[in-house]
Amino acid sequence: MKQKHIVFSAAILFTIATALHLAQYYFNLGVADQILTGARWITWLSFIAFAVQKRSLTTWIVVSMFLGCELGYSFPEISLKLNVLSGIFLRLIKTIIAPLIFATLVVGIAAHSNLKQVGRMGLKAILYFEIVTTIALVVGLVAINLTRAGEGAEMKVEQAQVEKAESLKKGKESHDFILEIFPENLAKAIGENRVLQVVVFSVLFGVALAKLTEEKKKPVLHFTESLAEVMFKFTDLVMYVAPFAVGGALAYAVASMGFGVLKNLFMLVGTLYMALIAFILLVLVPVGFIIRLPFKRFIAAISEPVSIAFATSTSEAALPKAMENLEKFGIPRKIVAFVLPTGYSFNLDGSTLYLSLASVFIAQASGVELTIGQQIQMVLILMLTSKGVAGVRGASFLILISTVEQLGLDPFKAFAILAVDAIMDMGRTSVNVIGNCLATAVVARWEGEFPDSAE
């Protein structure tokens, strides 16, 4: 059967099932529960057939979201045991974090010759990256505190988790937070999933590697480049488990908490997109005016890579086309080749905004009220950990898990977000690409190499 026929059939079945449920709810027509259940399952089977034809991970995640809700509603006893699927996925995710951050940061710092050659341009780029991504973190915090999308989700944590959060808060007040950033033992930092310590080690390692001669650093650089590629592929493989994790997480959530949590998830999606739009209009557009950016030509240059990023939910997929189009736009290759790839580790505006927003959402949904001090602490954590977010699918979720753990919250609560992550990923990835393309233009202007032809 052709794909368009399956889509048409699924749409008709979904419409019929919805009409039956609405008629039963509002007019009490006496339709048997077995008929309603059968209509739903026939609809979900048609969705599965569509997913098989489509062969898209995003499609499977969306379909598994519906199936998980149905399982949780129809078979709550079985569904309460399905959180083991999320547990498996979480364990696999944790194995990726340290090597992925190490490899991407080392390559991002050391792969562009020695620091003396790129020092001035690098300092300007990193200064811009830090300012803009910090603003993105604050925008995310403001947005989620205004909408409070997580409140009422009833994703209550156990008392042990609340006590852990409180003890973490007290610990940070009585110990030097700066000291905890630096690793005393790399293996211990990796084993205990101390992302901040891994980031600091990776940055120092990358700087040290950049200071070596080309001959001496080449083997290590080749290794880290290969490690980065391996971890990208590893991430892709692990993400194939995501539909099962999402289905299991939603089945467990609906069985234990009901459908109320779904309202909060879609409020989260709405909050994120409003925050991303606000960030573009209030931050990126003014930056464009400051550097006298020719918006019409710039939009034409980035429209294709942004479309690729939106469709694939992967910043990395848009990188080759973005580099090509920015060179055609008139920005020198040496600036494009340095700023754009470096930005994929240091300047993912959409992802950093999402991380602050999603972390507070999980706390709200868990019934844990983060103080202003704790939220500021979270911003400081994310200012470092978000620099390890690679431009591949699911990387933001890796950092979210680590941040939630460091705030003393249950990382399992993050899996409810994964159910709508595919929808959010398209928006934040597009903003990542827009932000990096603009950053390249900013550095070109600062270096006095913004071409007259581009104006």
C-alpha positions, 0 to 999 in steps of 0.5 A, spaced: 500 500 500 502 506 498 504 511 503 499 516 501 493 511 502 496 509 509 496 516 511 489 517 508 486 511 512 489 513 518 486 520 518 479 517 517 480 512 522 483 517 527 477 521 525 472 516 526 475 514 533 475 521 535 467 522 533 465 516 537 469 518 543 466 525 543 459 523 541 459 518 547 462 523 552 457 529 550 451 525 548 452 518 552 449 514 546 451 508 550 456 506 545 460 499 548 467 500 551 469 494 547 467 498 541 471 504 543 477 501 545 477 497 538 476 503 534 482 506 538 486 500 537 485 500 529 487 507 529 493 506 532 495 500 528 494 504 522 499 509 525 504 503 526 503 501 518 504 509 517 511 509 521 513 502 518 512 505 511 515 512 513 522 509 516 523 515 520 525 516 528 521 522 529 515 518 526 516 512 531 517 517 537 510 520 535 507 514 534 510 511 540 507 517 544 500 515 542 501 507 543 504 509 550 498 513 552 493 507 550 497 502 553 497 506 560 489 507 559 487 500 557 492 496 561 495 500 567 497 494 571 502 492 565 504 499 564 506 500 571 512 495 569 514 499 563 518 504 566 524 499 565 524 501 558 526 508 560 531 505 565 535 502 559 535 508 555 537 512 561 543 507 562 545 508 555 544 515 555 549 516 561 555 512 557 555 517 552 555 523 556 563 524 558 566 521 551 561 525 547 563 532 551 570 530 551 571 529 544 567 535 541 570 540 546 577 538 544 576 538 537 572 544 537 578 548 541 584 544 538 582 543 531 584 550 528 591 550 528 594 553 535 591 558 539 596 564 537 594 564 530 586 564 532 587 567 539 584 574 537 578 571 533 577 566 538 576 571 544 571 575 540 567 569 538 567 566 545 566 573 548 560 573 543 558 566 545 558 567 552 554 573 552 548 571 547 548 564 550 547 566 557 541 571 555 538 565 552 538 561 558 535 567 562 530 568 557 528 560 558 528 561 565 523 567 565 519 564 560 517 558 564 517 562 570 511 566 567 507 560 564 509 555 570 507 550 565 510 544 569 505 546 575 499 541 576 502 535 572 503 531 579 509 528 577 511 527 584 518 525 586 519 521 592 521 524 599 528 521 598 528 525 592 526 532 595 531 530 601 536 529 596 535 536 593 534 540 600 541 536 602 544 539 595 542 546 596 545 546 603 551 543 601 552 548 596 551 553 601 557 550 605 562 548 600 566 552 595 562 551 589 568 553 585 572 547 588 567 542 585 568 544 578 575 542 578 576 534 577 581 531 582 580 524 578 578 524 571 575 516 572 571 518 578 568 524 574 566 520 569 564 514 573 560 519 577 557 523 571 560 530 574 559 533 567 562 540 570 568 536 571 569 533 565 568 540 561 573 543 565 578 537 563 576 537 556 577 545 555 584 545 559 586 538 555 584 542 548 588 548 550 594 544 551 593 540 545 593 546 541 599 549 544 603 543 541 606 542 534 602 540 528 606 533 528 605 532 535 598 534 536 596 530 530 595 523 532 591 525 538 587 530 534 585 524 529 583 520 535 579 525 538 576 527 531 574 519 530 572 519 538 567 524 536 564 521 530 564 514 534 560 517 539 555 521 534 554 514 531 553 511 538 548 517 539 544 515 533 544 507 535 541 509 542 536 514 539 533 508 536 531 505 543 528 512 544 521 510 541 520 504 546 523 509 552 518 514 550 512 509 549 514 506 556 515 512 560 508 515 557 504 508 559 507 509 566 505 516 566 498 515 564 497 509 568 500 512 575 498 519 574 492 520 568 492 524 562 493 531 566 500 530 565 499 531 557 496 538 558 503 540 561 507 537 556 503 541 550 504 547 555 511 546 555 512 546 547 508 552 547 512 556 552 518 554 548 516 556 541 514 563 544 521 563 548 524 562 541 521 567 538 522 572 543 529 570 543 530 572 535 526 578 536 529 581 542 536 579 541 538 576 535 534 581 530 537 587 534 544 584 534 543 584 526 541 591 526 548 593 530 552 590 525 548 593 519 546 586 517 543 586 510 537 582 513 534 580 506 540 577 503 542 574 510 535 570 510 536 568 503 543 565 505 540 561 511 533 559 509 536 553 506 540 550 512 535 552 517 530 548 513 535 542 513 535 543 521 528 544 522 526 537 518 532 533 520 532 536 528 540 536 527 544 542 527 550 538 524 546 536 518 545 543 516 553 545 517 556 544 510 550 548 506 551 553 512 558 554 510 557 554 503 552 559 503 555 564 508 561 564 503 557 565 497 554 571 502 561 574 502 564 572 509 571 570 508 572 562 508 577 563 514 572 566 519 566 561 516 571 555 517 573 557 524 567 560 527 561 556 525 564 549 527 566 552 534 559 555 535 557 548 534 560 547 541 559 554 544 553 557 541 547 553 541 542 558 543 536 554 542 539 548 546 541 552 551 534 556 552 531 549 552 535 546 557 534 552 562 526 552 561 526 544 561 530 543 567 525 548 571 519 545 568 521 538 571 522 541 578 515 544 577 512 538 575 516 534 580 513 539 586 520 542 587 520 549 588 527 552 586 529 558 589 532 564 585 539 562 588 538 555 585 536 557 579 542 562 578 546 556 580 543 552 575 544 558 570 552 557 572 552 550 571 549 550 564 553 556 562 559 550 562 555 544 561 551 547 555 558 548 551 558 540 551 552 540 547 554 537 540 549 538 534 546 531 533 540 529 535 538 528 542 545 531 545 541 536 549 537 531 552 544 528 555 545 535 558 538 535 561 539 529 564 546 531 567 543 538 570 537 535 573 541 530 577 546 535 579 539 539 582 538 533 586 531 531 582 529 524 579 532 524 572 526 519 570 522 525 570 525 527 564 522 522 560 515 525 559 519 531 556 522 526 551 515 524 549 514 531 545 522 532 544 521 531 537 516 537 536 521 542 540 527 539 537 525 542 530 524 549 533 531 549 538 535 546 532 533 552 527 535 557 532 541 554 533 543 554 526 540 562 525 544 564 531 551 560 529 550 564 522 549 570 525 555 569 530 559 568 524 557 575 521 558 578 527 565 576 528 567 578 520 564 585 522 569 585 528 575 583 524 573 588 519 572 583 514 565 584 512 564 585 505 561 591 502 558 586 497 554 583 503 551 590 505 
